[in-house]
Each structure stands twice: as structure tokens, then as C-alpha cells.
Amino acid sequence: RPEVEPGPDRLRKITKLCQAQNVRVLTVEPQFAEKSAAQAVKNALRGDKEKPIAAELAAVDPLETAKPNELSADWYIKKMTENVTNL
């Protein structure tokens, strides 16, 4: 669910799925990047004793952060370029 952090059981399931799929990049929205559950998953993947994975967080803007006065083709191109660079 948007803007609702997963509980401990869900985090464990997400982490196991990421381990099974060898996930190396976790995407987060810029406004949640520092305090997200993705950070906890990243730490769990890196700290796994059997199979540590050097996962990284990548901030990807879903383009919902624009203020009405910012909307333009230039803004869109700038944000999409930032997303591609972050990935």
C-alpha cells in the first residue's frame, strides 16, 4: 500500500524474495529514500552471512512530486533523466 511501511513479517518475505532473485537495486521514491523499509531490506541483504548481496537504493521519482507551476516538457525530461541516471 502506498506510504504504508510493511511490518516485520512482510519485510522478511520481501528480503527472502530479494535474496532468491539476487536483487541488487531497490527503488524508492525520493521523499521516502532515507527512512524506508527498503533501507532495512538493503541492510538485511548486505548482512546475510551465507549470501551477502551488495544491494543499493535508487531514488526513482514517480513524477507525482511536481508543483503545478513546474509542469513542462523540460521538467519531465529532467526528472526522467534523473531516474535513468539513478538506476
N, C-alpha and C positions, 0 to 999 in steps of 0.2 A: 504494500500500500504506500502511496506517495507520502513522504515526510514522516513515516512511522518506522522507527528502527525495529529490526527483528529482535525477538527475545533470545535467550541463551540456547534453547534447543534448535531454533531456526538457524542461528549463527553456526552451530556445529554442523548442521546439514549442509549449509552453504559452503563451509570450509571443506568438508569431505568431498563435495561435488567439485570444487575448485582443484583439490588435490588429484582427484581421479582424472580430471580433464587437463591437468598440468597448466592451469590458468596462470598467466604471467602479468596480465594487466586487468585491473579492476577500475571501471569507470565510475566517477562520482560527479554530481552536479557541483559547480564551483562554490555555491553557498553552503554545501554540506561537506566539503572535502576534508576539513581538519577534524571534525568530530563525528565522523560517520562510522557505521558498522563496518564499512569497507576497510577502514584502518585496522579494526580488530581482526578481520579476516586476513589482511595483509600480514599482520604480526604473527598470527597463528600459522600461516603458510611458511613464513621465514623461520619460525622457531620449531618447526616439526623436526624431531630427532631422527626419524627414519628417512624422510624425503623432504628436506627443506626446499622451498621454491622461492626464488628471489622475485616475488611479485611486486609490482609498482602500482601506484594510484595515478590515474589520468583524469584530470578535470575536463568534462565534456559538457558544454553549455547546451541545454535543450532548446535554446532560443526563446525561453519564456522570461528572460531577465530584462528584456528591453523596456525602456520607458517609451511612451508614445512619441515623444519628440526625437528619439534616437532612430526610429524605424526608417531605414533607407536601404537601398541596394548596397551601399558602401558598408553599412553596419552588418548586414547579413554576410557579405563576403569576408569582412574582418573576423566575425565570430566563427564562421565555418573554417577559415584558415587557421585560427587558434585551435579549434577542435582537432583538425588533422595534425597540426604540429604536436599537440599534447598526446595524441595517440601514437 
